[in-house]
Amino acid sequence: MLARNAESLYWIGRYVERADDTSRILNVSVHQLLEDASVDPDHASRQLLAVLGIESEGTESLDVWKLTELVAYAKDNPASIVGSINSARENTRGAREVVSTELWECLNATWNAVPDRQRYARRAGPHAFLSFVEERAAMFAGLADSTMSRDDGWLFMVLGRSIERADMVVRLLLSRVSDRASSPGWITVLRSAGAQDTYLRTYRGALDAGRVVQFLLRDTLFPRSVFHALRQAEECLQRLDPGGAARNNEKSEALRELGRARSELEFLRPSDLLTDLPRRLGTLQTSIKEIGESVSMQYFSTSPWVAWSGAEVSL
């Protein structure tokens, strides 16, 4: 596969997952701000922007509407929902020869519907817009799984989706590391990750920080846990780089970093999970960033153009 197509598919996976995760997080945050009068809108908004890595311009106080403009509708911000949809659509348009027609039509129809949905959301509230994005992301994932061959293109798309998902869940957990073990903020984290119902069934309604962190970081069956996402990314890289299983066990840098991050979660004692949690999550976030950089260097970086020198053409 051409490097440009592989890179486009990788970033399509990341951008669609980013739009989906950001919609989930913002939807829960907006409901909390509107329903709980004890929450300071400015502090909660800035905390969310820090989680998403979005900088707020100016020093004016933030509220639900200003937060939504920054996180959902800002076209010039690549981390916003609209910015992610635009980037995913552009990458899909550039890789039309390796994606299914249904996949292109799904993203193109989503992109075309955004302006009308955005105008309605500014009048009636953001919930309908955010739910629309979540539904279209789910449709995109379903079409990708049902219409694409399990070849290198599909592997790059799933690789990008898995790395982005792991990064977003770690960001969510980092936003709550200072909360009490019984704080209702942990329910907010579960809802933002789309994990509340599955968590409650798994632990029969028992809520505390240790179980929430255990579930979102290390659960082997829940598809949005960090461990599950890292393991899926590792499987994609192993299939993309089968030479890494040779006798000398020499692996690529991305695969080595992925294996190290996954194994540290897998073999960690549950009793040690909350010990120095901020440092542990910070290290994991750094590892995920380095994994993304290593993937880009290994598969997408092209050699610089080489010009002949030292020779002149005489006529």
C-alpha positions in Angstrom: 0.0 0.0 0.0 1.2 3.5 -0.8 2.4 5.4 2.2 0.0 8.3 1.6 -3.0 6.0 1.5 -1.8 4.2 4.7 -1.3 7.6 6.4 -4.8 8.8 5.3 -6.5 5.6 6.6 -4.6 5.9 9.9 -5.7 9.5 10.4 -9.2 8.7 9.3 -9.4 6.2 12.2 -8.0 8.8 14.6 -10.1 11.7 13.6 -13.4 9.8 13.6 -12.6 8.4 17.1 -11.6 11.8 18.3 -14.9 13.3 17.1 -16.8 10.4 18.7 -15.0 10.6 22.1 -15.1 14.4 22.2 -18.9 14.3 21.6 -19.4 11.8 24.4 -17.3 13.9 26.8 -18.9 17.2 25.9 -22.4 15.8 26.1 -21.9 14.5 29.6 -20.2 17.8 30.7 -23.0 20.0 29.2 -25.6 18.0 31.1 -23.6 18.3 34.3 -23.3 22.1 33.9 -27.0 22.5 33.2 -28.3 20.2 35.9 -25.9 20.9 38.8 -26.0 24.5 40.0 -23.2 23.8 42.4 -20.7 23.4 39.6 -18.6 26.4 38.6 -19.1 26.7 34.8 -15.8 28.5 34.2 -13.7 26.0 36.2 -15.4 23.0 34.8 -15.1 24.3 31.2 -11.4 25.0 31.6 -10.8 21.6 33.2 -12.5 20.0 30.1 -10.4 22.1 27.7 -7.3 21.0 29.5 -8.3 17.3 29.2 -8.9 17.8 25.4 -5.7 19.8 24.9 -7.7 22.8 23.6 -6.5 26.3 24.6 -9.0 29.0 25.4 -8.3 32.5 24.0 -8.8 35.4 26.3 -9.5 35.6 30.0 -13.3 36.0 29.9 -15.4 33.6 31.9 -16.6 30.5 30.1 -20.1 29.0 30.2 -21.9 26.1 28.4 -22.4 28.0 25.2 -18.8 29.3 24.9 -17.5 25.8 25.8 -19.6 24.3 23.0 -18.4 26.8 20.5 -14.8 26.0 21.3 -15.0 22.2 21.6 -17.8 21.4 19.0 -18.1 24.1 16.3 -14.6 25.7 15.9 -13.7 24.9 12.3 -10.1 26.3 12.6 -9.4 24.0 15.6 -8.3 20.5 14.5 -9.2 19.1 18.0 -12.8 20.3 17.8 -15.6 18.0 16.7 -16.2 19.9 13.4 -12.5 20.1 12.8 -12.1 16.4 13.3 -15.0 15.6 10.9 -13.5 18.0 8.3 -10.1 16.3 8.6 -11.6 12.8 8.4 -13.5 13.7 5.3 -10.5 15.3 3.5 -8.4 12.2 4.3 -11.1 10.0 3.0 -11.5 12.0 -0.2 -7.7 11.6 -0.8 -7.9 7.8 -0.3 -11.0 7.1 -2.3 -9.3 4.2 -4.2 -8.7 2.2 -0.9 -12.0 2.9 1.0 -15.4 1.5 0.2 -18.1 3.7 -1.4 -20.3 3.2 1.6 -17.6 4.5 3.9 -17.0 7.6 1.8 -20.7 8.3 1.5 -21.1 8.0 5.3 -18.4 10.6 6.0 -19.4 12.9 3.1 -23.1 12.9 4.2 -22.0 13.6 7.8 -19.9 16.5 6.6 -22.7 17.9 4.5 -25.2 17.7 7.3 -23.0 19.4 9.9 -23.9 23.1 9.0 -27.6 22.5 9.4 -27.2 20.5 12.6 -24.9 23.2 13.9 -27.4 26.0 13.3 -30.2 24.0 15.0 -27.9 23.2 18.0 -27.2 26.9 18.5 -30.9 27.5 18.9 -32.1 24.4 20.7 -28.9 23.2 22.5 -26.0 20.9 21.7 -27.5 17.6 22.7 -29.0 16.7 19.3 -25.8 17.7 17.5 -23.6 15.6 19.8 -25.9 12.6 19.6 -25.8 12.9 15.8 -22.0 12.8 15.8 -22.0 9.7 18.0 -24.5 7.9 15.8 -22.6 8.7 12.6 -19.3 7.6 14.2 -21.0 4.3 15.2 -22.3 4.0 11.6 -18.8 4.7 10.2 -17.3 2.0 12.4 -20.0 -0.5 11.4 -19.5 0.2 7.7 -15.7 -0.1 8.0 -16.0 -3.5 9.7 -18.6 -4.8 7.2 -17.4 -3.3 3.8 -13.5 -3.3 4.1 -11.2 -6.3 3.5 -9.0 -7.1 6.5 -6.0 -6.0 4.6 -3.3 -3.4 5.4 -5.8 -0.5 4.9 -8.2 -1.8 7.5 -5.3 -2.5 9.9 -4.1 1.1 9.6 -7.5 2.5 10.2 -8.1 0.3 13.3 -4.5 1.1 14.5 -5.3 4.8 14.4 -8.7 4.4 16.1 -7.1 2.3 18.9 -4.3 4.7 19.6 -6.7 7.7 19.8 -9.1 5.8 22.0 -6.4 4.9 24.5 -5.2 8.5 24.6 -8.7 9.9 25.2 -9.4 7.5 28.1 -6.1 8.3 29.8 -7.0 12.0 29.4 -10.3 11.4 31.1 -8.8 9.6 34.0 -6.1 12.3 34.4 -8.9 14.9 34.9 -10.2 13.1 38.0 -7.1 11.8 39.8 -7.5 14.4 42.5 -11.1 13.4 43.3 -12.2 11.4 46.4 -12.6 7.6 45.9 -16.4 8.0 46.4 -16.7 11.2 44.3 -19.7 11.3 41.9 -17.1 12.5 39.4 -16.2 8.9 38.7 -19.7 8.3 37.3 -19.1 11.3 35.0 -15.9 9.6 33.7 -17.7 6.3 33.1 -20.5 8.1 31.2 -18.0 10.1 29.2 -16.3 6.9 28.1 -19.6 5.2 27.2 -18.9 2.7 30.0 -21.4 3.3 32.7 -23.9 0.5 32.0 -21.2 -2.1 31.4 -19.3 -1.1 34.5 -22.5 -1.3 36.7 -23.3 -4.8 35.3 -19.7 -5.9 35.9 -19.4 -4.6 39.5 -23.1 -4.9 40.4 -23.5 -1.2 41.0 -20.5 -0.8 43.4 -18.8 2.5 42.7 -15.3 3.6 43.9 -12.2 5.0 42.2 -10.2 1.8 42.3 -12.8 -0.2 40.4 -13.4 2.6 37.9 -9.7 3.0 37.2 -9.3 -0.8 37.0 -12.2 -1.1 34.5 -11.1 1.7 32.2 -7.4 0.9 32.3 -7.2 -2.9 32.5 -10.4 -4.6 31.6 -9.7 -7.2 28.9 -13.3 -7.5 27.6 -14.5 -3.9 27.4 -13.6 -2.5 24.0 -13.0 1.1 25.2 -10.5 0.2 28.0 -6.9 1.3 27.5 -5.6 -2.2 27.7 -8.0 -3.5 25.1 -7.2 -0.6 22.8 -3.4 -1.1 23.2 -3.7 -4.8 22.6 -5.7 -4.2 19.5 -3.1 -1.7 18.2 -0.4 -4.2 19.0 -2.1 -6.9 17.0 -2.5 -4.5 14.0 1.2 -3.7 14.1 2.2 -7.4 14.4 0.2 -8.1 11.2 1.6 -5.1 9.4 5.2 -6.1 10.4 5.3 -9.9 10.4 9.1 -9.8 10.3 9.0 -8.7 13.9 8.3 -12.3 14.9 11.5 -13.6 13.5 14.0 -15.8 15.5 16.0 -12.8 16.7 12.8 -11.2 18.1 13.8 -7.8 16.8 10.8 -5.6 16.8 10.0 -2.2 15.4 10.2 0.8 17.8 6.4 1.3 17.7 5.7 -2.4 18.4 8.3 -2.4 21.2 6.7 0.7 22.9 3.2 -0.7 22.5 4.2 -4.0 24.0 5.9 -2.3 26.9 2.9 -0.1 27.7 0.5 -3.0 27.4 2.5 -5.4 29.5 2.9 -2.7 32.3 -0.9 -2.6 32.5 -1.3 -6.3 32.2 1.1 -7.4 34.9 0.4 -4.6 37.4 -0.9 -5.7 40.8 -4.5 -4.4 41.3 -3.5 -3.3 44.8 -0.8 -1.0 43.2 -3.1 0.6 40.7 -3.9 3.7 42.6 -0.4 4.1 44.0 1.0 7.3 42.4 -1.8 7.2 39.8 -1.1 10.7 38.4 2.5 9.7 37.6 1.4 6.4 36.1 -1.2 8.0 33.9 1.2 10.7 32.8 3.8 8.1 31.9 1.2 6.1 29.9 0.0 9.3 28.1 3.6 10.0 27.1 4.0 6.4 25.9 0.9 6.7 23.7 2.2 9.9 22.2 5.6 8.2 21.5 3.8 5.2 19.9 2.0 7.6 17.5 5.2 9.3 16.6 7.0 6.0 16.1 4.2 4.7 13.8 4.4 7.9 11.7 8.2 7.6 11.4 8.1 3.9 10.5 5.3 3.9 7.9 4.6 7.4 6.7 7.8 9.4 6.7 9.3 9.8 3.2 12.9 10.4 2.3 13.7 14.0 1.5 14.1 14.8 -2.2 17.6 14.3 -3.3 19.1 16.8 -5.8 22.2 16.0 -7.9 25.1 18.2 -7.0 28.7 18.7 -8.2 27.9 18.3 -11.9 27.0 20.9 -14.4 25.5 20.4 -17.8 27.3 22.1 -20.6 25.8 22.9 -24.0 
